[in-house]
Amino acid sequence: MKKTISAMLVCAMAASVLAGCGNGGQETTAAQTQAETETQTKAQETTEAETETETESEIKESADSYACQLYGRVTDAGQVVSRMVIDFGDSKKAANVDKDTFTVHAAASTKEFLEGTELESYGDYDIDRAIVKAETDGQKVILYFDESEGATLAYTSGSRNYPADLTYDITQNKPITLTAADGTVLEEAYTAEYTCDNTVEDEETAKFESVLVEDGINYQFYNAGADVDKLIVWFHGNGEGDLLESDNNVAQILANRGGVAWASDEFQEIFSGAHVIAFQAPDTWYYAQRDGLLDKAADEIKEAVETYKVNPEKVVVAGCSAGGYMTSRMLIAHPELFAAAVINCPAYDVASDRGGETPTDEELKAIKDCGVPVWLVQGATDSVVVTDECSKRLFNILTEGQEVTETAVKQELEQNSDFTTYETSDGKYKLSLYETTEDDKLRFAEDYDQDGEMTEVQYSNHWSWIYTLNNNPQAADGTHIVNWAAGFVTE
């Protein structure tokens, strides 16, 4: 039995909290002092009059309060609060605003959720957000944040990401100019109070609805429309499984672009429309056999195919790391469900140590025998799951006895790692290996300071899925990985 709990994702699970306030002065205590002389009394009266004037001014300044809305973006490294919008209302505009006008203090906490457990959070924070630019757009002021900070998930000692409770406080540091909608100046030096309910709006995650499945596997579902007959299935990495039976069912579309990329306009155009299921493991995909997750996932895929009138020959499966392990296990157990597979850094070598079963050669040969086309992606070195024992191992089994060509690809963006793609002449099996640095890192082009210029960022050499989720890997003929996968369900 299914229960849809939300059609719009709000990642922060905090209650609404009033944010910081405007500038306020300290009242004098002169009115409480007994006069000893006439001069002192007159001085006191003068002070009281000045205090009343100051208080009246403060009341005037702080009488107005404006709501601030947080907006998120799922970056390659996960969802962050990327900007804040202050709405001054239909009849007002703000001017003379820059990135130093406001201070935005942000706190992320999983303390309440983890209370009573032995787990600790590595991702809680209490910081002033770095504001990289400020813009005015009619009645709104938009503050843009450095996207290298401000995550909405916190990684825990349970090896899982969990949605943090967010608290944002806004302080105005200097006056702004307030005008009417027609530009008439209302106040030259204006200050106010600002509130934030700490919810996060994200147009990409809002495309999904959360589906909880009793005695099954929860998932996020993107409905591409009534006339769409294709389906993409995504299996996340180990860090996005459920934690402490919370049924959070959001980490798998927030921790990286593994869910949202498939529902993006770019990928949807390539597929000419496709529904998306992004499963969340009840704990870990390594328990796929122990907990019957293979059959449960298969049943839910079949149900989606029937419910949404998907052509059963137009289902593509993809996964990374532990999700690459799960994808491989699904191909072994239920190959009839899939038309093509994209597998990133499949965690074969560590599976037996983590509650799963490292596939045997015979099991991996079953993937070849089933005939499903496979494109594998991994770092040339991988410090988490060894490339030779994972993607290269499967590729060698798939291509045994076949001629394999090798194509070195130089990146258009110099900040990205170059790579080499190996493939069979019929294009059925491919392997893209990305060059890693001397420090065993992968290089990525990012614009986290939102200035329109790419900067090199280095992440773990395990994070090769970032390239796939940006449709970066390509074959000798220039075909990119997502276009390749779509070719098996759009022709």
BAGU-999017 format. One record per residue (C-alpha): y, x, z; residue in one letter. Coordinates in steps of 0.25 Angstrom, whole numbers, padded with zeros to 4 digits, always signed. Each point is the difference from the previous one (the first is absolute). Layout:
# BAGU-999017
YXZa/...
//
This chain:
# BAGU-999017
+0000+0000+0000m/+0014+0005-0004k/+0013-0002+0007k/+0013+0005-0007t/+0009+0004+0011i/+0013+0005-0008s/+0005-0001-0014a/+0011+0010+0003m/-0003+0013+0008l/+0009+0004+0011v/-0004+0013+0004c/+0007+0002+0014a/-0007-0008+0011m/+0012+0000+0009a/+0007-0012+0006a/+0015-0002-0004s/+0009+0010+0008v/+0015+0000+0000l/+0005+0013-0006a/+0012+0008+0005g/+0014-0004+0002c/+0014+0003-0004g/+0010+0009+0007n/+0004-0004+0014g/+0010+0006+0010g/-0002+0001+0015q/+0008-0010+0007e/+0010+0006+0011t/-0002-0004+0015t/+0015+0000+0003a/+0000-0015+0002a/-0009+0002+0012q/+0009+0010+0007t/+0010-0004+0010q/+0015+0003-0003a/+0006+0009+0011e/+0014+0001-0006t/+0008-0008-0010e/-0001+0011-0010t/-0015+0000+0001q/+0000-0015-0002t/+0008+0000-0012k/-0009+0012-0006a/-0012-0009+0004q/+0006-0012-0008e/+0003+0009-0012t/-0014+0005+0001t/-0006-0014+0001e/+0008-0005-0012a/-0005+0012-0008e/-0014-0002+0004t/+0001-0015-0004e/+0005+0004-0014t/-0011+0010-0001e/-0010-0010+0004t/+0005-0010-0010e/-0001+0010-0011s/-0014+0003+0004e/-0004-0014+0000i/+0007-0002-0013k/-0008+0013-0005e/-0013-0004+0005s/+0001-0015-0003a/-0007+0002-0013d/-0015+0003-0001s/-0007+0003-0013y/-0015+0000-0003a/-0007+0012-0006c/-0013-0001-0008q/-0010+0012-0001l/-0006+0003-0014y/-0013+0008-0002g/-0006+0008-0011r/-0014+0005-0001v/+0002+0014-0004t/-0012+0010-0004d/-0001+0003+0015a/+0001-0014+0005g/+0010-0011+0003q/+0013+0004+0006v/+0013-0008+0003v/+0008+0005-0012s/+0013-0008+0002r/+0008-0010+0009m/+0009-0011-0006v/+0011-0005+0009i/+0005-0014-0005d/+0014-0004+0003f/-0001-0014-0006g/+0005-0007-0012d/+0014+0001+0003s/+0002+0015+0004k/-0002+0013-0006k/+0000+0014+0007a/+0007+0013-0006a/+0002+0014+0005n/-0014+0002+0004v/-0007+0013-0001d/-0013+0006+0005k/+0007+0003+0013d/+0005-0013+0003t/-0012-0005+0008f/-0011+0006+0008t/-0014-0006-0001v/-0010+0003+0011h/-0014-0003-0002a/-0012-0001+0009a/-0015-0002-0004a/-0010-0002+0011s/-0015-0004+0001t/+0001+0001+0015k/-0003-0015+0002e/-0012+0000-0009f/-0006+0012+0005l/+0002-0003+0015e/-0013+0000+0007g/-0007+0009-0010t/-0002+0015+0000e/+0006+0001-0014l/+0014+0006-0002e/+0010-0001-0011s/+0004+0012-0009y/+0010-0008-0007g/+0010-0007+0010d/+0014+0005-0001y/+0014-0002+0006d/+0010+0005-0010i/+0014-0002-0007d/-0003-0003-0014r/+0006+0010-0010a/+0009-0009-0009i/+0001+0007-0014v/+0010-0010-0006k/+0007-0013+0002a/+0004-0010-0011e/+0008-0013+0000t/-0005-0011-0009d/+0009-0013+0002g/-0002-0005+0014q/-0011+0010+0003k/+0000+0014+0005v/-0013+0008-0003i/-0004+0012+0008l/-0010+0009-0006y/-0009+0008+0008f/-0008+0013-0002d/-0014-0004-0004e/-0007+0012+0006s/+0001-0007+0014e/+0000-0014+0005g/-0014-0004-0002a/-0005-0014+0004t/-0014+0005+0003l/-0004+0009+0011a/-0012+0009-0001y/-0009+0000+0013t/-0011+0008+0006s/-0009-0010-0005g/+0002+0006-0014s/+0006-0013-0004r/+0014-0005-0004n/+0006-0012+0007y/+0013-0008-0002p/+0010+0005+0010a/+0009-0009+0008d/+0014+0003-0006l/+0014-0001+0007t/+0013+0003-0008y/+0013+0001+0007d/+0013+0001-0008i/+0013+0006+0005t/+0013+0000-0007q/+0007+0014+0001n/+0013-0002-0007k/+0008-0012-0005p/-0002-0006-0014i/+0009-0009-0008t/-0003-0014-0001l/+0005-0009-0012t/-0002-0014-0005a/-0009-0002-0012a/+0012+0001-0009d/+0004+0013+0006g/+0011-0004+0009t/+0000+0009+0012v/-0003-0007+0013l/-0001+0012+0009e/+0003+0014-0003e/-0007+0006+0012a/-0012-0009+0004y/-0012+0001+0009t/-0011-0009+0003a/-0014-0002+0006e/-0013+0000-0007y/-0014-0005+0002t/-0013+0002-0006c/-0013-0008+0002d/-0008+0012-0004n/-0008-0006-0010t/-0003+0007-0013v/+0001-0006-0014e/-0007+0007-0011d/-0001-0006-0014e/-0013+0007-0004e/-0008-0003+0013t/+0006-0015-0001a/-0008-0002-0012k/-0013+0000+0008f/-0006-0010+0009e/-0009+0004+0012s/-0014-0006+0000v/-0008+0000+0013l/-0015-0002-0003v/-0009-0004+0012e/-0012+0009+0001d/+0005+0007-0013g/+0010+0010-0004i/+0015-0003+0000n/+0009+0003-0012y/+0013-0001-0006q/+0001-0008-0013f/+0009+0000-0011y/+0000-0012-0009n/+0004+0004-0014a/+0001-0014-0005g/-0009-0012-0005a/-0003+0006-0014d/-0004+0014+0005v/-0015+0003-0002d/+0000+0014+0006k/-0002+0006+0014l/+0002+0013+0006i/-0007+0004+0013v/+0006+0011+0009w/-0007+0007+0011f/+0009+0008+0010h/-0002+0013+0007g/-0005+0001+0014n/+0014+0000+0007g/+0002-0014-0005e/-0012-0007+0007g/+0002-0010+0011d/+0003+0005+0014l/-0006-0006+0012l/-0004-0013-0007e/+0015-0004-0002s/-0002-0006-0013d/+0014+0006-0004n/-0004-0001-0015n/+0012+0007-0004v/-0002+0015+0001a/-0007+0001-0013q/+0012-0004-0008i/+0010+0007+0009l/-0006+0014+0002a/+0001+0004-0015n/+0002-0006-0013r/-0015-0003-0001g/+0002-0015+0000g/+0014-0003-0005v/-0001+0010-0012a/-0010-0009-0007w/+0009-0012+0002a/+0012+0007-0005s/+0007-0004-0013d/-0004+0013-0007e/-0015-0002+0003f/+0000-0015-0002q/+0006+0002-0014e/-0011+0011-0003i/-0011-0010+0004f/+0008-0012-0006s/-0002-0006+0013g/-0010+0002+0011a/-0003-0006+0014h/-0002+0010+0011v/-0009+0000+0012i/+0004+0011+0010a/-0011+0000+0011f/+0001+0005+0014q/-0012+0006+0006a/-0003-0007+0014p/-0001+0014+0005d/-0004+0011-0010t/-0006+0000-0014w/-0010+0010+0005y/-0007-0012+0007y/-0003-0007-0014a/-0015+0001+0001q/-0001-0002+0015r/+0009-0012+0001d/-0004-0007-0013g/+0014+0002-0006l/-0005+0003-0014l/-0006-0014-0001d/+0012-0007+0007k/+0010+0007-0010a/-0009-0004-0012a/+0000-0015+0005d/+0015+0000+0002e/+0002+0006-0014i/-0009-0010-0006k/+0007-0011+0007e/+0014+0005-0005a/-0006+0000-0014v/-0004-0014+0001e/+0012-0005+0007t/+0010+0006-0009y/-0008-0001-0013k/-0001+0015-0002v/-0009+0004-0011n/-0011+0007+0007p/+0000+0011-0010e/+0014+0004+0003k/+0000+0005+0014v/+0005+0015+0003v/-0003+0007+0013v/+0008+0011+0006a/+0000+0008+0013g/+0004+0013+0007c/-0007+0009+0010s/-0008-0009+0009a/+0004-0011-0010g/-0006+0009-0011g/-0013+0001+0008y/+0000-0016+0001m/+0003-0001-0015t/-0012+0009-0003s/-0009-0008+0010r/+0005-0013-0007m/-0004+0006-0014l/-0013+0004+0005i/-0003-0014+0007a/+0007-0009-0009h/+0003+0006-0013p/+0000-0013-0008e/+0013-0004+0006l/+0009+0011-0006f/+0005+0004-0014a/+0006+0013+0004a/+0002+0008+0012a/+0011+0010+0005v/-0004+0009+0011i/+0009+0009+0008n/-0005+0011+0009c/-0013-0007+0004p/-0004+0004+0014a/-0015+0003-0002y/-0002+0012+0008d/+0006-0005+0013v/-0007-0014-0001a/-0012+0003+0008s/+0008+0006+0011d/+0009-0012+0001r/-0010-0011+0001g/-0004-0001-0015g/-0010+0006-0009e/+0004+0011-0010t/-0006-0005-0013p/-0012+0007-0006t/+0000+0005-0014d/-0010-0011-0004e/+0011-0010+0006e/+0011+0006-0008l/-0009+0001-0013k/-0001-0016+0002a/+0015+0000-0003i/-0002+0007-0013k/-0012-0009-0003d/+0009-0013+0002c/+0009+0004-0011g/+0013-0002+0007v/+0011+0009-0005p/+0006+0009+0011v/+0012+0009+0001w/+0001+0009+0012l/+0012+0006+0006v/+0001+0011+0011q/+0008+0013+0004g/-0007+0013-0006a/-0001+0003+0015t/-0001-0011+0011d/+0000+0004+0014s/-0005-0014+0005v/-0012-0003-0010v/-0004+0012-0008v/+0002-0002-0015t/-0013+0007-0004d/-0008-0009+0009e/+0007-0013-0004c/+0007-0003-0013s/-0005+0012-0008k/-0014-0003+0006r/+0000-0014-0006l/+0007+0004-0013f/-0011+0011-0002n/-0011-0011+0002i/+0007-0010-0010l/+0002+0011-0011t/-0013+0007+0001e/-0005+0004-0014g/+0013-0004-0006q/+0011+0008-0006e/+0013+0000+0008v/+0014+0004-0005t/+0011+0006+0009e/+0015-0003-0001t/+0010+0007+0008a/+0012-0009+0002v/+0014+0005+0003k/+0009-0010+0008q/+0013-0006-0006e/+0005+0001+0015l/-0001+0014+0004e/-0001-0004+0015q/-0014-0006-0003n/-0012+0008+0000s/-0006+0003-0013d/-0014-0004-0003f/-0013+0001-0009t/-0008-0012-0005t/-0014+0002-0004y/-0007-0011-0008e/-0011-0004-0009t/+0002-0002-0014s/-0002-0015+0001d/+0011-0001+0011g/-0010-0007+0009k/+0001+0010+0011y/+0012+0008+0004k/+0004+0009+0012l/+0015+0005+0002s/+0001+0011+0010l/+0014+0004+0005y/+0005+0014+0003e/+0002+0003+0015t/+0010+0010+0006t/-0004+0012+0008e/+0002-0008+0012d/-0010-0010-0005d/+0011-0011-0003k/+0002-0009-0012l/+0014-0001-0005r/+0008-0013-0003f/+0013-0004-0006a/+0007-0009+0010e/+0014-0006+0002d/+0000-0003+0014y/+0015+0003+0002d/+0003-0011-0011q/+0009+0008-0008d/-0007-0001-0013g/-0005+0014+0000e/-0014+0004+0002m/-0004+0010+0011t/-0013+0007+0002e/-0008-0005+0012v/-0013+0006+0004q/-0011-0009+0006y/-0015+0003+0004s/-0009+0004-0012n/-0008-0012+0004h/+0011-0010-0005w/-0003+0000-0015s/+0000-0015+0000w/+0015+0001-0001i/-0001+0005-0014y/-0010-0011-0004t/+0009-0011+0006l/+0011+0005-0008n/-0008+0000-0013n/+0001+0015-0001n/-0014+0005-0004p/-0002+0001-0015q/-0011+0003-0010a/+0001+0009-0012a/+0005-0011-0009d/+0011-0003+0009g/-0006-0013+0006t/+0004-0002+0015h/-0010-0004+0010i/+0005-0014+0002v/+0001-0003-0015n/-0014+0006-0001w/-0006-0010+0011a/+0008-0011-0006a/-0006+0003-0014g/-0014-0005+0005f/+0005-0014+0004v/+0011-0003-0010t/-0007+0003-0013e/
//
